[in-house]
Amino acid sequence: MKMTPMTNMNVYPFAGLEPASVWAHFAALCRIPRQSKHEEAVVAFLKDWADSQGLENLVDKGGNLIIRKPASPGRENLPGTVLQGHLDMVCQKNEGVDHDFSKDPIRPQVNGNTVTADNTTLGADDGIGVALALAVLEDKTLQHGPLEALFTVDEEEGMGGANHLETGVLQGKILLNLDSETWGEFCIGCAGGLDVTASRQHQVENIPTGWKTFQITVSGLRGGHSGVNIHEGRGNAIKLLIRLLNAVSKQLSIRISSLIGGTARNALPREASAVIAIAPANQDTMASLSQAYQATYRNELAGVDDGVTISIQETQASSVMSGTDQAVWLSSLNAAPHGVWRMSPTIAGAPETSNNIGVVDIKPEKGFCIFMARSTIDSACEALADEIVSLFSLSGTKTEKENGYPGWEPHFDSPILATSMAVYEKVFGNKPSTHIFHAGVECGILKAKYPVLDALSFGPTVHNPHSPKESLEIDTVEKAWLLLKSILEAIA
């Protein structure tokens, strides 16, 4: 018999948590590798589950899975509702952790009211949203109109699934996106995004005779989501390392062999390291400068990233990039924008436009870096990306803009917003807040393809998504489940 989320499934460590069906589905998802662009296993698993439930299902040309559930008797003519989440997850782990995201399961841990993973991202973004939708599809008691679940792929690395979603596939008129991460808030709009990749080929040179090679590492940062946490002033390991290398290079002659940092364009880099060559006589000066900059960083990041650490260890390298290429990277990355470009003039405390230097991978022979610009105003996102392109063009470094997606414009007169606000107040006795999410959810792309959709996003609370400190608040899962059921029943 084929395994389904509720058949022969060990739900440890979620046994006893409510709603049981939601946690059982989330437990199943934790056991299936879900890297972006490699969602084949989870798609196949959920297709088998849908077949076992007798539910119509299909995979479109974009690789997205659509599962349909007929309306409750007498409600066939109601407008259909699309429940939407993404199947992939950001794959980040702490340094030195032996975990292969292509084959190893996530190891969730329950601690009081939170669920975390064992030194890796948890995948609650957006596994818990998918689990909520699956529980709705499975529920035999819920009264509802026609339902569709849209499970997209490749959301975390460029919204690929949503961008390639076929038109004419979805039948619903209401979109409930389950990828928000703060309980008690309805997301009614979001930023769009655009990636910029800068790359160049290098002239390779030998390490000067007699010089020693060292690895300098910046670590101990919190990291986080480049949309959710970008305005909090958290440290970016790449920027901190580049600042240090520039300072060292002004006092000492150094040659860079490699510069590696970050793992995803949409995650704040927690760690970055460089392999450099120096004359042995300069070793003590380099160590002193590094310790001085560690103290400076801890002072600047006090209360935000107190754990920032700079470490040095001797290592081996066979070659370095040319002095010209080294100067280009150090100057360009030092000048490149990172953080909030502009705060919203209309929404207090909210970023409007920002940029994250998410990844650098520079070796002696070639190198690249990846930026992610975001904005609730599409033209501002494009303008910021063009600034980055202009900066690198000064040195003849190749740039490419890609993976652009539109923002989601809020509509305060949305019928589903009005219905959901009334339902929330009736069920929980207080009014929810509304916000525009600086991170990207897929509603803007989906509404561009299906303009008829009336969209809203909500979900349980997920802290520190896109980092190994990701955690899920348990009690908000049950609240999100009650709200979702109540909204569907109100629509019906």
C-alpha positions as CSV (number, residue, x, y, z in Angstrom):
1,M,0.0,0.0,0.0
2,K,1.3,3.5,-0.9
3,M,2.2,5.6,2.1
4,T,0.1,8.7,2.7
5,P,0.4,11.5,5.3
6,M,-2.2,9.7,7.4
7,T,-1.3,6.1,6.8
8,N,1.5,4.2,8.5
9,M,3.0,7.6,9.4
10,N,5.0,8.2,12.5
11,V,4.1,11.8,13.5
12,Y,6.8,12.1,16.1
13,P,7.5,14.6,17.6
14,F,4.0,16.1,16.9
15,A,2.0,13.3,18.7
16,G,-0.8,14.9,20.7
17,L,-0.7,18.3,19.0
18,E,-3.9,19.7,17.5
19,P,-5.1,19.8,14.9
20,A,-3.8,16.3,14.4
21,S,-4.3,16.2,10.7
22,V,-2.3,19.4,10.1
23,W,0.6,18.1,12.1
24,A,0.5,14.7,10.5
25,H,0.8,16.3,7.1
26,F,3.6,18.6,8.3
27,A,5.5,15.6,9.7
28,A,5.2,13.9,6.3
29,L,6.6,16.9,4.5
30,C,9.5,17.1,6.9
31,R,10.6,13.7,5.8
32,I,10.7,14.5,2.1
33,P,13.5,16.5,0.5
34,R,12.1,19.8,-0.9
35,Q,15.0,21.8,-2.3
36,S,14.0,24.5,-4.8
37,K,14.0,23.1,-8.3
38,H,14.0,19.6,-6.9
39,E,10.4,19.0,-5.8
40,E,9.8,15.9,-7.8
41,A,9.6,13.6,-4.8
42,V,7.1,15.7,-2.9
43,V,5.0,16.3,-6.0
44,A,4.8,12.5,-6.6
45,F,4.1,11.9,-2.9
46,L,1.2,14.3,-2.9
47,K,-0.2,13.0,-6.2
48,D,-0.3,9.5,-4.7
49,W,-2.0,10.9,-1.6
50,A,-4.6,12.8,-3.8
51,D,-5.3,9.6,-5.7
52,S,-5.8,7.7,-2.4
53,Q,-8.4,10.4,-1.4
54,G,-10.2,10.2,-4.8
55,L,-9.3,13.8,-5.6
56,E,-8.7,15.1,-9.1
57,N,-5.2,16.2,-9.6
58,L,-2.8,17.4,-12.3
59,V,0.7,18.8,-12.7
60,D,0.9,21.7,-15.1
61,K,3.8,22.6,-17.5
62,G,5.4,24.7,-14.8
63,G,5.6,21.7,-12.5
64,N,2.9,22.9,-10.1
65,L,0.5,20.5,-8.5
66,I,-3.2,21.3,-8.6
67,I,-5.7,19.2,-6.5
68,R,-9.4,19.7,-6.7
69,K,-12.1,18.9,-4.2
70,P,-15.8,19.1,-5.2
71,A,-18.1,21.4,-3.3
72,S,-20.3,20.2,-0.4
73,P,-23.8,19.2,-1.7
74,G,-25.9,22.2,-2.5
75,R,-22.9,24.5,-2.8
76,E,-21.7,23.6,-6.3
77,N,-22.6,27.0,-7.7
78,L,-20.6,29.1,-5.2
79,P,-17.4,30.8,-6.4
80,G,-14.5,28.5,-6.1
81,T,-11.6,29.0,-3.6
82,V,-8.0,28.4,-4.3
83,L,-5.8,27.4,-1.4
84,Q,-2.2,28.2,-2.2
85,G,1.2,27.4,-0.8
86,H,4.7,26.5,-2.1
87,L,6.3,23.1,-1.8
88,D,10.0,24.1,-1.8
89,M,12.0,25.4,1.2
90,V,15.1,27.4,1.8
91,C,17.9,25.0,2.7
92,Q,20.3,26.5,5.3
93,K,22.3,24.8,8.0
94,N,24.7,25.8,10.7
95,E,28.4,25.6,9.9
96,G,29.9,22.1,10.4
97,V,26.5,20.4,10.4
98,D,26.4,17.1,8.5
99,H,23.1,17.4,6.6
100,D,22.4,16.8,2.9
101,F,19.2,18.5,1.9
102,S,18.9,16.4,-1.2
103,K,18.3,13.2,0.7
104,D,18.2,13.8,4.5
105,P,14.9,14.5,6.3
106,I,14.3,17.6,8.4
107,R,14.6,16.7,12.1
108,P,11.9,18.8,13.9
109,Q,12.0,19.3,17.6
110,V,9.2,20.5,19.9
111,N,10.3,22.8,22.7
112,G,7.4,24.3,24.7
113,N,5.2,26.3,22.2
114,T,7.7,26.2,19.4
115,V,8.9,23.8,16.7
116,T,12.5,24.1,15.4
117,A,14.8,21.9,13.4
118,D,18.1,20.3,14.4
119,N,20.6,23.0,13.1
120,T,18.8,23.5,9.8
121,T,15.9,25.4,8.4
122,L,12.6,23.9,9.5
123,G,10.7,24.4,6.2
124,A,7.6,25.7,8.0
125,D,8.0,28.3,5.2
126,D,5.8,27.1,3.6
127,G,5.4,23.5,4.7
128,I,2.9,24.5,7.4
129,G,0.8,26.3,4.8
130,V,0.8,23.3,2.5
131,A,-0.2,21.1,5.5
132,L,-3.1,23.4,6.3
133,A,-4.4,23.1,2.8
134,L,-4.0,19.3,2.7
135,A,-6.0,19.0,6.0
136,V,-8.8,21.0,4.3
137,L,-8.8,18.6,1.4
138,E,-9.0,15.7,3.7
139,D,-11.7,17.0,6.0
140,K,-15.0,15.3,5.4
141,T,-17.1,17.5,7.8
142,L,-16.2,20.9,6.5
143,Q,-18.9,22.7,4.5
144,H,-17.4,24.6,1.5
145,G,-17.8,25.6,-2.1
146,P,-15.6,24.2,-4.9
147,L,-11.9,23.9,-3.7
148,E,-8.6,23.9,-5.5
149,A,-5.2,23.5,-3.9
150,L,-2.4,25.1,-5.8
151,F,1.0,23.9,-4.7
152,T,3.7,25.8,-6.5
153,V,7.4,24.8,-7.0
154,D,10.6,26.9,-7.0
155,E,9.1,29.8,-5.1
156,E,12.2,30.4,-3.0
157,E,14.7,30.7,-5.9
158,G,12.8,33.1,-8.2
159,M,9.0,32.3,-8.1
160,G,9.6,29.9,-11.0
161,G,6.5,27.8,-10.5
162,A,4.1,30.8,-10.3
163,N,5.8,32.5,-13.2
164,H,5.3,29.3,-15.3
165,L,1.8,28.5,-14.1
166,E,-0.4,27.8,-17.1
167,T,-3.4,30.1,-17.7
168,G,-6.8,28.5,-18.0
169,V,-6.0,25.9,-15.3
170,L,-7.4,27.5,-12.1
171,Q,-11.2,27.6,-11.9
172,G,-11.6,29.5,-8.6
173,K,-12.4,33.2,-8.0
174,I,-11.0,33.5,-4.4
175,L,-7.3,33.1,-3.5
176,L,-6.3,32.2,0.0
177,N,-2.5,32.3,0.1
178,L,-1.2,30.4,3.2
179,D,2.4,31.7,3.1
180,S,2.2,34.6,5.6
181,E,4.3,34.3,8.8
182,T,2.7,36.5,11.5
183,W,-0.5,35.3,13.1
184,G,-3.2,37.9,13.6
185,E,-2.3,39.8,10.5
186,F,-3.8,39.7,7.0
187,C,-1.4,40.3,4.2
188,I,-3.1,42.4,1.5
189,G,-0.1,43.3,-0.7
190,C,3.6,42.5,-1.1
191,A,6.8,43.6,-2.7
192,G,8.0,42.5,-6.1
193,G,11.5,41.3,-6.6
194,L,14.4,41.2,-9.1
195,D,17.7,39.4,-9.0
196,V,21.0,40.8,-10.3
197,T,24.0,38.5,-10.9
198,A,27.4,40.0,-11.4
199,S,30.2,37.7,-12.8
200,R,33.7,38.0,-14.2
201,Q,36.6,35.9,-15.4
202,H,39.9,36.4,-13.7
203,Q,43.6,36.3,-14.5
204,V,45.1,33.6,-12.3
205,E,48.5,34.1,-10.6
206,N,50.8,32.1,-8.4
207,I,51.0,32.9,-4.7
208,P,54.2,35.0,-4.0
209,T,57.1,32.8,-2.9
210,G,57.3,32.3,0.9
211,W,53.9,33.8,1.6
212,K,51.4,32.0,3.9
213,T,47.7,31.4,3.3
214,F,45.0,32.0,5.9
215,Q,41.2,31.7,6.0
216,I,39.4,34.6,7.6
217,T,35.8,33.8,8.5
218,V,33.0,36.1,9.7
219,S,30.3,34.0,11.5
220,G,27.9,34.0,14.4
221,L,25.3,36.2,12.8
222,R,21.6,35.6,13.1
223,G,20.8,35.7,9.4
224,G,17.2,35.7,8.4
225,H,14.7,36.5,5.6
226,S,15.9,39.2,3.3
227,G,12.4,40.6,3.1
228,V,11.1,40.1,6.7
229,N,14.2,41.0,8.5
230,I,16.0,43.5,6.2
231,H,15.0,46.6,8.1
232,E,16.1,45.2,11.5
233,G,19.8,46.1,11.0
234,R,21.1,42.6,11.2
235,G,24.6,42.0,10.0
236,N,25.4,40.8,6.5
237,A,28.5,38.5,6.8
238,I,29.6,39.3,3.2
239,K,29.5,43.1,3.7
240,L,31.3,42.8,7.0
241,L,34.0,40.6,5.5
242,I,34.5,42.9,2.5
243,R,34.8,45.8,4.9
244,L,37.5,44.0,6.8
245,L,39.5,42.9,3.7
246,N,39.4,46.5,2.4
247,A,40.8,47.7,5.7
248,V,43.5,45.1,5.8
249,S,44.5,45.7,2.1
250,K,45.1,49.4,2.9
251,Q,47.7,48.5,5.5
252,L,49.2,45.3,4.2
253,S,49.8,43.6,0.9
254,I,47.4,40.8,0.5
255,R,46.3,38.5,-2.3
256,I,42.9,36.8,-2.4
257,S,42.4,33.3,-3.5
258,S,38.7,32.9,-2.7
259,L,35.8,34.6,-1.2
260,I,32.7,32.6,-0.3
261,G,29.6,33.7,1.5
262,G,25.8,33.2,1.8
263,T,23.7,30.4,0.4
264,A,20.6,32.0,-1.0
265,R,19.8,35.3,-2.6
266,N,16.8,35.8,-0.3
267,A,18.5,35.0,3.0
268,L,20.7,37.4,5.0
269,P,24.2,35.8,4.9
270,R,25.2,34.5,8.3
271,E,28.7,33.4,7.4
272,A,31.4,34.4,4.9
273,S,35.1,33.5,4.5
274,A,38.1,34.5,2.4
275,V,41.3,32.7,1.7
276,I,44.1,35.2,1.5
277,A,47.9,35.1,1.1
278,I,50.2,37.4,3.1
279,A,53.9,37.7,3.9
280,P,54.6,35.9,7.2
281,A,55.9,39.1,8.8
282,N,52.4,40.6,8.4
283,Q,50.5,37.8,10.2
284,D,50.4,39.5,13.6
285,T,49.2,42.8,12.1
286,M,46.4,41.0,10.2
287,A,45.3,39.2,13.4
288,S,45.3,42.5,15.3
289,L,43.2,44.2,12.7
290,S,40.7,41.3,12.7
291,Q,40.3,41.5,16.4
292,A,39.8,45.3,16.3
293,Y,37.1,44.9,13.6
294,Q,35.4,42.2,15.6
295,A,35.1,44.6,18.5
296,T,33.9,47.3,16.1
297,Y,31.2,45.1,14.7
298,R,30.1,43.9,18.1
299,N,29.7,47.5,19.1
300,E,27.8,48.5,16.0
301,L,25.6,45.4,16.1
302,A,25.0,45.4,19.9
303,G,21.5,44.1,20.7
304,V,21.0,42.9,17.1
305,D,23.9,40.5,16.3
306,D,26.0,40.3,19.5
307,G,27.5,37.0,18.4
308,V,29.4,38.2,15.4
309,T,32.9,36.6,15.4
310,I,36.0,36.9,13.2
311,S,38.3,33.9,13.2
312,I,41.6,33.1,11.4
313,Q,43.2,29.8,10.6
314,E,46.1,28.7,8.5
315,T,45.1,26.9,5.3
316,Q,46.3,25.9,1.9
317,A,45.8,27.5,-1.5
318,S,47.6,27.1,-4.8
319,S,46.8,30.3,-6.7
320,V,45.2,33.8,-6.4
321,M,43.3,36.1,-8.7
322,S,45.2,39.0,-10.2
323,G,45.6,42.2,-8.3
324,T,43.3,44.0,-10.8
325,D,40.4,41.5,-10.3
326,Q,40.9,41.6,-6.6
327,A,40.6,45.4,-6.6
328,V,37.4,45.2,-8.7
329,W,35.7,42.8,-6.3
330,L,36.7,44.6,-3.1
331,S,35.7,48.0,-4.3
332,S,32.5,46.9,-6.1
333,L,31.2,44.8,-3.2
334,N,32.1,47.5,-0.7
335,A,30.2,50.1,-2.7
336,A,27.2,47.8,-3.5
337,P,24.0,48.7,-1.7
338,H,22.7,46.5,1.0
339,G,19.7,47.0,3.3
340,V,16.7,49.4,3.1
341,W,17.0,51.8,0.2
342,R,13.8,53.6,1.1
343,M,11.1,53.3,3.8
344,S,7.5,53.4,2.9
345,P,6.1,57.0,3.0
346,T,2.6,55.7,3.6
347,I,3.0,52.7,5.9
348,A,4.8,53.5,9.2
349,G,7.8,51.3,9.9
350,A,7.6,49.4,6.7
351,P,10.4,49.1,4.0
352,E,9.4,50.1,0.5
353,T,12.6,49.2,-1.4
354,S,15.6,47.1,-0.3
355,N,18.5,45.1,-1.6
356,N,20.3,42.0,-0.2
357,I,23.7,40.8,-1.2
358,G,22.9,37.2,-0.7
359,V,25.6,35.1,-2.3
360,V,29.3,35.5,-3.3
361,D,31.3,32.7,-4.8
362,I,34.7,34.0,-6.0
363,K,37.6,31.7,-6.9
364,P,41.0,32.4,-8.5
365,E,39.8,31.8,-12.1
366,K,36.3,33.4,-11.9
367,G,33.6,34.7,-9.6
368,F,30.0,35.8,-9.2
369,C,27.7,37.4,-6.7
370,I,23.9,37.5,-6.5
371,F,21.7,40.4,-5.3
372,M,18.0,40.5,-4.6
373,A,16.2,43.8,-4.9
374,R,12.6,44.2,-3.6
375,S,10.0,46.9,-3.7
376,T,6.3,47.4,-3.3
377,I,6.8,49.8,-6.3
378,D,7.9,47.8,-9.4
379,S,9.7,50.8,-11.0
380,A,11.7,51.4,-7.8
381,C,12.8,47.8,-7.8
382,E,14.0,48.2,-11.3
383,A,15.8,51.4,-10.5
384,L,17.7,49.8,-7.6
385,A,18.7,46.9,-9.8
386,D,19.9,49.3,-12.4
387,E,22.1,51.0,-9.8
388,I,23.8,47.7,-9.2
389,V,24.2,47.1,-12.9
390,S,25.7,50.5,-13.4
391,L,28.2,50.0,-10.5
392,F,29.6,46.8,-11.9
393,S,29.6,48.1,-15.5
394,L,32.3,50.6,-14.5
395,S,34.7,47.7,-14.2
396,G,33.5,45.8,-17.2
397,T,31.9,43.1,-14.9
398,K,29.1,41.2,-16.6
399,T,25.6,41.6,-15.0
400,E,22.3,40.0,-15.6
401,K,18.9,40.9,-14.3
402,E,16.6,37.9,-13.9
403,N,13.7,36.2,-12.0
404,G,11.7,39.4,-11.8
405,Y,8.2,39.2,-10.5
406,P,5.6,41.9,-9.8
407,G,4.4,43.2,-6.5
408,W,0.8,42.6,-5.3
409,E,-1.1,45.9,-5.1
410,P,-3.5,46.1,-2.1
411,H,-7.2,46.5,-2.6
412,F,-8.8,47.7,0.6
413,D,-12.3,47.1,-0.7
414,S,-11.6,43.4,-1.3
415,P,-14.7,41.2,-0.6
416,I,-12.6,38.4,0.8
417,L,-10.8,40.8,3.1
418,A,-14.1,42.1,4.4
419,T,-15.5,38.6,4.9
420,S,-12.3,37.4,6.6
421,M,-12.0,40.4,8.9
422,A,-15.6,39.8,10.1
423,V,-14.9,36.1,10.6
424,Y,-11.7,36.7,12.6
425,E,-13.5,39.2,14.9
426,K,-16.4,36.8,15.5
427,V,-14.2,33.8,16.2
428,F,-11.4,35.5,18.2
429,G,-13.1,38.5,19.7
430,N,-10.7,41.1,18.4
431,K,-9.8,42.7,15.1
432,P,-6.8,41.5,13.0
433,S,-4.3,43.9,11.6
434,T,-3.5,44.3,7.9
435,H,-0.1,44.8,6.4
436,I,1.8,44.9,3.1
437,F,4.6,42.3,3.2
438,H,8.0,43.4,2.1
439,A,8.9,39.8,1.2
440,G,7.4,38.2,-1.8
441,V,4.3,36.0,-1.9
442,E,3.0,34.7,-5.1
443,C,-0.3,36.6,-5.2
444,G,1.0,39.3,-7.5
445,I,2.1,36.8,-10.1
446,L,-1.1,34.7,-9.8
447,K,-3.3,37.8,-10.1
448,A,-1.5,38.9,-13.2
449,K,-2.3,35.5,-14.8
450,Y,-5.8,35.3,-13.3
451,P,-7.1,38.9,-12.8
452,V,-10.4,37.7,-11.5
453,L,-8.8,36.4,-8.3
454,D,-9.7,38.2,-5.0
455,A,-6.6,37.5,-2.9
456,L,-5.7,37.4,0.8
457,S,-2.8,35.9,2.7
458,F,-2.5,34.7,6.3
459,G,-0.9,31.9,8.3
460,P,0.6,30.9,11.7
461,T,3.7,32.6,13.1
462,V,7.0,31.6,11.8
463,H,10.1,33.2,13.3
464,N,13.5,33.6,11.5
465,P,12.5,32.0,8.2
466,H,15.4,31.3,5.8
467,S,17.8,30.6,8.7
468,P,18.6,27.6,11.0
469,K,16.9,29.5,13.8
470,E,13.5,29.2,12.0
471,S,10.7,28.3,14.5
472,L,7.0,27.8,14.3
473,E,4.6,28.8,17.1
474,I,2.5,25.8,17.9
475,D,-0.6,27.5,19.2
476,T,-0.9,29.7,16.2
477,V,-1.2,26.7,13.9
478,E,-4.5,25.7,15.6
479,K,-5.7,29.3,15.4
480,A,-4.9,29.4,11.7
481,W,-6.7,26.1,11.1
482,L,-9.8,27.4,12.9
483,L,-9.7,30.7,10.9
484,L,-9.2,28.9,7.6
485,K,-12.2,26.6,8.2
486,S,-14.3,29.4,9.4
487,I,-13.6,31.5,6.3
488,L,-14.4,28.7,4.0
489,E,-17.7,28.0,5.8
490,A,-18.5,31.8,5.7
491,I,-17.9,31.7,1.9
492,A,-20.2,28.8,1.7
